[in-house]
Amino acid sequence: MPKINAKERNPTRYALAAAEQEALKKTYSSSIQIARLCPFCDHKIEVLCRGTHSGAYTKCPNCGESVFFPPIAFRLT
């Protein structure tokens, strides 16, 4: 559950951010995606769109463990 309601708090900023997010989705999103799951509890931490992604340290919001994900590259062939 979100801690604040950004839409009610600042509707103008929310509208600008929502429009920008839609433009980014249209430009970069693809039908091929990979989910990174926590190896400790199988919680979905993030979803990656097609492309090259570097390694990352991420803290699982479900179990609280710090997880390192290796670099990944995938594309349509």
Distance bins in CASP14 RR format, pairs under 12 A and 6 or more apart:
PFRMAT RR
TARGET T0000
AUTHOR 0000-0000-0000
RMODE 2
METHOD distances of the structure
MODEL  1
2 8 0 0 0 0 0 1 0 0 0 0 0
2 9 0 0 0 0 0 1 0 0 0 0 0
3 9 0 0 0 0 0 1 0 0 0 0 0
4 10 0 0 0 0 1 0 0 0 0 0 0
4 14 0 0 0 0 0 1 0 0 0 0 0
5 11 0 0 0 0 0 1 0 0 0 0 0
5 14 0 0 0 0 1 0 0 0 0 0 0
6 12 0 0 0 0 0 1 0 0 0 0 0
6 13 1 0 0 1 0 0 0 0 0 0 0
6 14 1 0 1 0 0 0 0 0 0 0 0
6 15 0 0 0 0 0 1 0 0 0 0 0
6 16 0 0 0 0 0 1 0 0 0 0 0
6 17 1 0 0 1 0 0 0 0 0 0 0
6 18 0 0 0 0 1 0 0 0 0 0 0
6 21 0 0 0 0 0 1 0 0 0 0 0
7 13 0 0 0 0 1 0 0 0 0 0 0
7 14 1 0 1 0 0 0 0 0 0 0 0
7 15 0 0 0 0 1 0 0 0 0 0 0
7 17 0 0 0 0 1 0 0 0 0 0 0
7 18 0 0 0 0 1 0 0 0 0 0 0
8 14 0 0 0 0 1 0 0 0 0 0 0
9 17 0 0 0 0 0 1 0 0 0 0 0
10 16 0 0 0 0 1 0 0 0 0 0 0
10 17 0 0 0 0 1 0 0 0 0 0 0
10 18 0 0 0 0 0 1 0 0 0 0 0
11 17 0 0 0 0 0 1 0 0 0 0 0
11 18 0 0 0 0 0 1 0 0 0 0 0
12 18 0 0 0 0 0 1 0 0 0 0 0
12 19 0 0 0 0 0 1 0 0 0 0 0
13 19 0 0 0 0 0 1 0 0 0 0 0
13 20 0 0 0 0 0 1 0 0 0 0 0
14 20 0 0 0 0 0 1 0 0 0 0 0
14 21 0 0 0 0 0 1 0 0 0 0 0
15 21 0 0 0 0 0 1 0 0 0 0 0
15 22 0 0 0 0 0 1 0 0 0 0 0
16 22 0 0 0 0 0 1 0 0 0 0 0
16 23 0 0 0 0 0 1 0 0 0 0 0
17 23 0 0 0 0 0 1 0 0 0 0 0
17 24 0 0 0 0 0 1 0 0 0 0 0
18 24 0 0 0 0 0 1 0 0 0 0 0
18 25 0 0 0 0 0 1 0 0 0 0 0
19 25 0 0 0 0 0 1 0 0 0 0 0
19 26 0 0 0 0 0 1 0 0 0 0 0
20 26 0 0 0 0 0 1 0 0 0 0 0
20 27 0 0 0 0 0 1 0 0 0 0 0
21 27 0 0 0 0 0 1 0 0 0 0 0
21 28 0 0 0 0 0 1 0 0 0 0 0
21 29 0 0 0 0 0 1 0 0 0 0 0
22 28 0 0 0 0 0 1 0 0 0 0 0
22 29 0 0 0 0 0 1 0 0 0 0 0
23 29 0 0 0 0 0 1 0 0 0 0 0
24 49 0 0 0 0 0 1 0 0 0 0 0
25 33 0 0 0 0 0 1 0 0 0 0 0
25 49 0 0 0 0 1 0 0 0 0 0 0
26 49 0 0 0 0 0 1 0 0 0 0 0
27 49 0 0 0 0 0 1 0 0 0 0 0
28 48 0 0 0 0 0 1 0 0 0 0 0
28 49 1 0 0 1 0 0 0 0 0 0 0
28 50 0 0 0 0 1 0 0 0 0 0 0
28 51 0 0 0 0 1 0 0 0 0 0 0
29 47 0 0 0 0 0 1 0 0 0 0 0
29 48 0 0 0 0 0 1 0 0 0 0 0
29 49 1 0 1 0 0 0 0 0 0 0 0
29 50 0 0 0 0 1 0 0 0 0 0 0
29 51 0 0 0 0 0 1 0 0 0 0 0
30 47 0 0 0 0 0 1 0 0 0 0 0
30 48 0 0 0 0 0 1 0 0 0 0 0
30 49 1 0 1 0 0 0 0 0 0 0 0
30 50 1 0 1 0 0 0 0 0 0 0 0
30 51 0 0 0 0 1 0 0 0 0 0 0
30 74 0 0 0 0 0 1 0 0 0 0 0
30 75 0 0 0 0 1 0 0 0 0 0 0
30 76 1 0 0 1 0 0 0 0 0 0 0
31 49 0 0 0 0 1 0 0 0 0 0 0
31 50 0 0 0 0 1 0 0 0 0 0 0
31 76 0 0 0 0 1 0 0 0 0 0 0
32 47 0 0 0 0 0 1 0 0 0 0 0
32 48 0 0 0 0 1 0 0 0 0 0 0
32 49 1 0 0 1 0 0 0 0 0 0 0
32 50 1 0 1 0 0 0 0 0 0 0 0
32 51 0 0 0 0 1 0 0 0 0 0 0
32 74 1 0 0 1 0 0 0 0 0 0 0
32 75 1 0 0 1 0 0 0 0 0 0 0
32 76 1 0 0 1 0 0 0 0 0 0 0
32 77 0 0 0 0 0 1 0 0 0 0 0
33 44 0 0 0 0 0 1 0 0 0 0 0
33 46 0 0 0 0 0 1 0 0 0 0 0
33 47 1 0 1 0 0 0 0 0 0 0 0
33 48 1 0 0 1 0 0 0 0 0 0 0
33 49 1 0 1 0 0 0 0 0 0 0 0
33 50 1 0 0 1 0 0 0 0 0 0 0
33 51 0 0 0 0 0 1 0 0 0 0 0
33 53 0 0 0 0 0 1 0 0 0 0 0
33 72 0 0 0 0 0 1 0 0 0 0 0
33 74 0 0 0 0 1 0 0 0 0 0 0
34 44 0 0 0 0 0 1 0 0 0 0 0
34 45 0 0 0 0 0 1 0 0 0 0 0
34 46 0 0 0 0 1 0 0 0 0 0 0
34 47 1 0 0 1 0 0 0 0 0 0 0
34 48 1 0 1 0 0 0 0 0 0 0 0
34 49 0 0 0 0 1 0 0 0 0 0 0
34 50 0 0 0 0 1 0 0 0 0 0 0
34 51 0 0 0 0 1 0 0 0 0 0 0
34 52 0 0 0 0 0 1 0 0 0 0 0
34 53 0 0 0 0 1 0 0 0 0 0 0
34 69 0 0 0 0 0 1 0 0 0 0 0
34 72 1 0 0 1 0 0 0 0 0 0 0
34 73 0 0 0 0 0 1 0 0 0 0 0
34 74 1 0 0 1 0 0 0 0 0 0 0
34 75 0 0 0 0 0 1 0 0 0 0 0
35 42 0 0 0 0 0 1 0 0 0 0 0
35 43 0 0 0 0 0 1 0 0 0 0 0
35 44 1 0 1 0 0 0 0 0 0 0 0
35 45 1 0 0 1 0 0 0 0 0 0 0
35 46 1 0 0 1 0 0 0 0 0 0 0
35 47 1 0 1 0 0 0 0 0 0 0 0
35 48 1 0 0 1 0 0 0 0 0 0 0
35 49 0 0 0 0 0 1 0 0 0 0 0
35 69 0 0 0 0 0 1 0 0 0 0 0
35 72 0 0 0 0 0 1 0 0 0 0 0
36 42 0 0 0 0 0 1 0 0 0 0 0
36 43 0 0 0 0 1 0 0 0 0 0 0
36 44 1 0 0 1 0 0 0 0 0 0 0
36 45 1 0 1 0 0 0 0 0 0 0 0
36 46 1 0 1 0 0 0 0 0 0 0 0
36 47 1 0 0 1 0 0 0 0 0 0 0
36 48 1 0 0 1 0 0 0 0 0 0 0
36 53 0 0 0 0 1 0 0 0 0 0 0
36 55 0 0 0 0 0 1 0 0 0 0 0
36 56 0 0 0 0 1 0 0 0 0 0 0
36 57 0 0 0 0 0 1 0 0 0 0 0
36 58 1 0 0 1 0 0 0 0 0 0 0
36 60 0 0 0 0 0 1 0 0 0 0 0
36 67 0 0 0 0 1 0 0 0 0 0 0
36 68 0 0 0 0 0 1 0 0 0 0 0
36 69 1 0 1 0 0 0 0 0 0 0 0
36 70 0 0 0 0 0 1 0 0 0 0 0
36 71 0 0 0 0 0 1 0 0 0 0 0
36 72 0 0 0 0 1 0 0 0 0 0 0
37 43 1 0 0 1 0 0 0 0 0 0 0
37 44 1 0 1 0 0 0 0 0 0 0 0
37 45 1 0 0 1 0 0 0 0 0 0 0
37 46 0 0 0 0 1 0 0 0 0 0 0
37 47 0 0 0 0 0 1 0 0 0 0 0
37 48 0 0 0 0 0 1 0 0 0 0 0
37 58 0 0 0 0 0 1 0 0 0 0 0
37 60 0 0 0 0 1 0 0 0 0 0 0
37 62 0 0 0 0 0 1 0 0 0 0 0
37 63 0 0 0 0 0 1 0 0 0 0 0
37 67 0 0 0 0 1 0 0 0 0 0 0
37 69 0 0 0 0 1 0 0 0 0 0 0
38 44 1 0 0 1 0 0 0 0 0 0 0
38 45 1 0 1 0 0 0 0 0 0 0 0
38 46 0 0 0 0 0 1 0 0 0 0 0
38 58 0 0 0 0 1 0 0 0 0 0 0
38 59 0 0 0 0 1 0 0 0 0 0 0
38 60 1 0 1 0 0 0 0 0 0 0 0
38 61 0 0 0 0 1 0 0 0 0 0 0
38 62 1 0 0 1 0 0 0 0 0 0 0
38 63 1 0 0 1 0 0 0 0 0 0 0
38 64 0 0 0 0 1 0 0 0 0 0 0
38 65 1 0 0 1 0 0 0 0 0 0 0
38 66 0 0 0 0 0 1 0 0 0 0 0
38 67 1 0 1 0 0 0 0 0 0 0 0
38 68 0 0 0 0 0 1 0 0 0 0 0
38 69 0 0 0 0 1 0 0 0 0 0 0
39 45 0 0 0 0 0 1 0 0 0 0 0
39 58 0 0 0 0 0 1 0 0 0 0 0
39 60 0 0 0 0 1 0 0 0 0 0 0
39 62 0 0 0 0 0 1 0 0 0 0 0
39 63 0 0 0 0 0 1 0 0 0 0 0
39 65 0 0 0 0 1 0 0 0 0 0 0
39 66 0 0 0 0 0 1 0 0 0 0 0
39 67 1 0 0 1 0 0 0 0 0 0 0
39 68 0 0 0 0 1 0 0 0 0 0 0
39 69 0 0 0 0 1 0 0 0 0 0 0
39 70 0 0 0 0 0 1 0 0 0 0 0
40 58 0 0 0 0 0 1 0 0 0 0 0
40 59 0 0 0 0 0 1 0 0 0 0 0
40 60 1 0 0 1 0 0 0 0 0 0 0
40 62 0 0 0 0 1 0 0 0 0 0 0
40 63 1 0 1 0 0 0 0 0 0 0 0
40 64 0 0 0 0 1 0 0 0 0 0 0
40 65 1 0 1 0 0 0 0 0 0 0 0
40 66 0 0 0 0 1 0 0 0 0 0 0
40 67 1 0 0 1 0 0 0 0 0 0 0
41 60 1 0 0 1 0 0 0 0 0 0 0
41 61 0 0 0 0 0 1 0 0 0 0 0
41 62 1 0 1 0 0 0 0 0 0 0 0
41 63 1 0 1 0 0 0 0 0 0 0 0
41 64 0 0 0 0 1 0 0 0 0 0 0
41 65 1 0 0 1 0 0 0 0 0 0 0
41 67 0 0 0 0 0 1 0 0 0 0 0
42 60 0 0 0 0 1 0 0 0 0 0 0
42 62 0 0 0 0 1 0 0 0 0 0 0
42 63 0 0 0 0 1 0 0 0 0 0 0
42 65 0 0 0 0 0 1 0 0 0 0 0
42 67 0 0 0 0 0 1 0 0 0 0 0
43 58 0 0 0 0 0 1 0 0 0 0 0
43 59 0 0 0 0 0 1 0 0 0 0 0
43 60 1 0 1 0 0 0 0 0 0 0 0
43 61 1 0 0 1 0 0 0 0 0 0 0
43 62 1 1 0 0 0 0 0 0 0 0 0
43 63 1 0 0 1 0 0 0 0 0 0 0
43 64 0 0 0 0 1 0 0 0 0 0 0
43 65 0 0 0 0 1 0 0 0 0 0 0
43 67 0 0 0 0 1 0 0 0 0 0 0
44 58 0 0 0 0 0 1 0 0 0 0 0
44 60 0 0 0 0 1 0 0 0 0 0 0
44 61 0 0 0 0 0 1 0 0 0 0 0
44 62 0 0 0 0 1 0 0 0 0 0 0
45 56 0 0 0 0 1 0 0 0 0 0 0
45 57 0 0 0 0 0 1 0 0 0 0 0
45 58 1 0 1 0 0 0 0 0 0 0 0
45 59 0 0 0 0 1 0 0 0 0 0 0
45 60 1 0 1 0 0 0 0 0 0 0 0
45 61 1 0 0 1 0 0 0 0 0 0 0
45 62 0 0 0 0 1 0 0 0 0 0 0
45 63 0 0 0 0 0 1 0 0 0 0 0
45 64 0 0 0 0 0 1 0 0 0 0 0
45 65 0 0 0 0 0 1 0 0 0 0 0
45 66 0 0 0 0 0 1 0 0 0 0 0
45 67 1 0 0 1 0 0 0 0 0 0 0
45 68 0 0 0 0 0 1 0 0 0 0 0
45 69 0 0 0 0 1 0 0 0 0 0 0
46 53 0 0 0 0 1 0 0 0 0 0 0
46 55 0 0 0 0 0 1 0 0 0 0 0
46 56 0 0 0 0 1 0 0 0 0 0 0
46 58 1 0 0 1 0 0 0 0 0 0 0
46 59 0 0 0 0 0 1 0 0 0 0 0
46 60 0 0 0 0 0 1 0 0 0 0 0
46 61 0 0 0 0 0 1 0 0 0 0 0
46 67 0 0 0 0 0 1 0 0 0 0 0
46 69 0 0 0 0 1 0 0 0 0 0 0
46 72 0 0 0 0 0 1 0 0 0 0 0
47 53 0 0 0 0 0 1 0 0 0 0 0
48 54 0 0 0 0 0 1 0 0 0 0 0
48 55 0 0 0 0 0 1 0 0 0 0 0
48 56 0 0 0 0 0 1 0 0 0 0 0
48 58 0 0 0 0 0 1 0 0 0 0 0
48 69 0 0 0 0 1 0 0 0 0 0 0
48 71 0 0 0 0 0 1 0 0 0 0 0
48 72 1 0 0 1 0 0 0 0 0 0 0
48 73 0 0 0 0 0 1 0 0 0 0 0
48 74 0 0 0 0 1 0 0 0 0 0 0
48 75 0 0 0 0 0 1 0 0 0 0 0
49 72 0 0 0 0 0 1 0 0 0 0 0
49 74 0 0 0 0 1 0 0 0 0 0 0
49 75 0 0 0 0 0 1 0 0 0 0 0
49 76 0 0 0 0 0 1 0 0 0 0 0
50 72 0 0 0 0 0 1 0 0 0 0 0
50 73 0 0 0 0 1 0 0 0 0 0 0
50 74 1 0 0 1 0 0 0 0 0 0 0
50 75 1 0 1 0 0 0 0 0 0 0 0
50 76 1 0 0 1 0 0 0 0 0 0 0
50 77 0 0 0 0 0 1 0 0 0 0 0
51 71 0 0 0 0 0 1 0 0 0 0 0
51 72 0 0 0 0 1 0 0 0 0 0 0
51 73 1 0 0 1 0 0 0 0 0 0 0
51 74 1 0 0 1 0 0 0 0 0 0 0
51 75 1 0 1 0 0 0 0 0 0 0 0
51 76 0 0 0 0 1 0 0 0 0 0 0
52 71 1 0 0 1 0 0 0 0 0 0 0
52 72 1 0 0 1 0 0 0 0 0 0 0
52 73 1 0 1 0 0 0 0 0 0 0 0
52 74 0 0 0 0 1 0 0 0 0 0 0
52 75 0 0 0 0 1 0 0 0 0 0 0
53 69 0 0 0 0 1 0 0 0 0 0 0
53 70 0 0 0 0 1 0 0 0 0 0 0
53 71 1 0 0 1 0 0 0 0 0 0 0
53 72 1 0 1 0 0 0 0 0 0 0 0
53 73 1 0 0 1 0 0 0 0 0 0 0
53 74 0 0 0 0 1 0 0 0 0 0 0
53 75 0 0 0 0 0 1 0 0 0 0 0
54 68 0 0 0 0 0 1 0 0 0 0 0
54 69 0 0 0 0 1 0 0 0 0 0 0
54 70 0 0 0 0 1 0 0 0 0 0 0
54 71 1 0 1 0 0 0 0 0 0 0 0
54 72 0 0 0 0 1 0 0 0 0 0 0
54 73 0 0 0 0 1 0 0 0 0 0 0
55 67 0 0 0 0 0 1 0 0 0 0 0
55 68 1 0 0 1 0 0 0 0 0 0 0
55 69 1 0 1 0 0 0 0 0 0 0 0
55 70 1 0 1 0 0 0 0 0 0 0 0
55 71 1 0 1 0 0 0 0 0 0 0 0
55 72 1 0 0 1 0 0 0 0 0 0 0
55 73 0 0 0 0 0 1 0 0 0 0 0
56 66 0 0 0 0 0 1 0 0 0 0 0
56 67 0 0 0 0 1 0 0 0 0 0 0
56 68 1 0 0 1 0 0 0 0 0 0 0
56 69 1 0 1 0 0 0 0 0 0 0 0
56 70 0 0 0 0 1 0 0 0 0 0 0
56 71 0 0 0 0 1 0 0 0 0 0 0
56 72 0 0 0 0 1 0 0 0 0 0 0
57 65 0 0 0 0 0 1 0 0 0 0 0
57 66 1 0 0 1 0 0 0 0 0 0 0
57 67 1 0 0 1 0 0 0 0 0 0 0
57 68 1 0 1 0 0 0 0 0 0 0 0
57 69 0 0 0 0 1 0 0 0 0 0 0
57 70 0 0 0 0 0 1 0 0 0 0 0
58 64 0 0 0 0 0 1 0 0 0 0 0
58 65 0 0 0 0 1 0 0 0 0 0 0
58 66 1 0 0 1 0 0 0 0 0 0 0
58 67 1 0 1 0 0 0 0 0 0 0 0
58 68 1 0 0 1 0 0 0 0 0 0 0
58 69 1 0 0 1 0 0 0 0 0 0 0
59 65 1 0 0 1 0 0 0 0 0 0 0
59 66 1 0 1 0 0 0 0 0 0 0 0
59 67 1 0 0 1 0 0 0 0 0 0 0
59 68 0 0 0 0 0 1 0 0 0 0 0
59 69 0 0 0 0 0 1 0 0 0 0 0
60 66 1 0 0 1 0 0 0 0 0 0 0
60 67 1 0 1 0 0 0 0 0 0 0 0
60 68 0 0 0 0 0 1 0 0 0 0 0
60 69 0 0 0 0 0 1 0 0 0 0 0
61 67 0 0 0 0 0 1 0 0 0 0 0
END
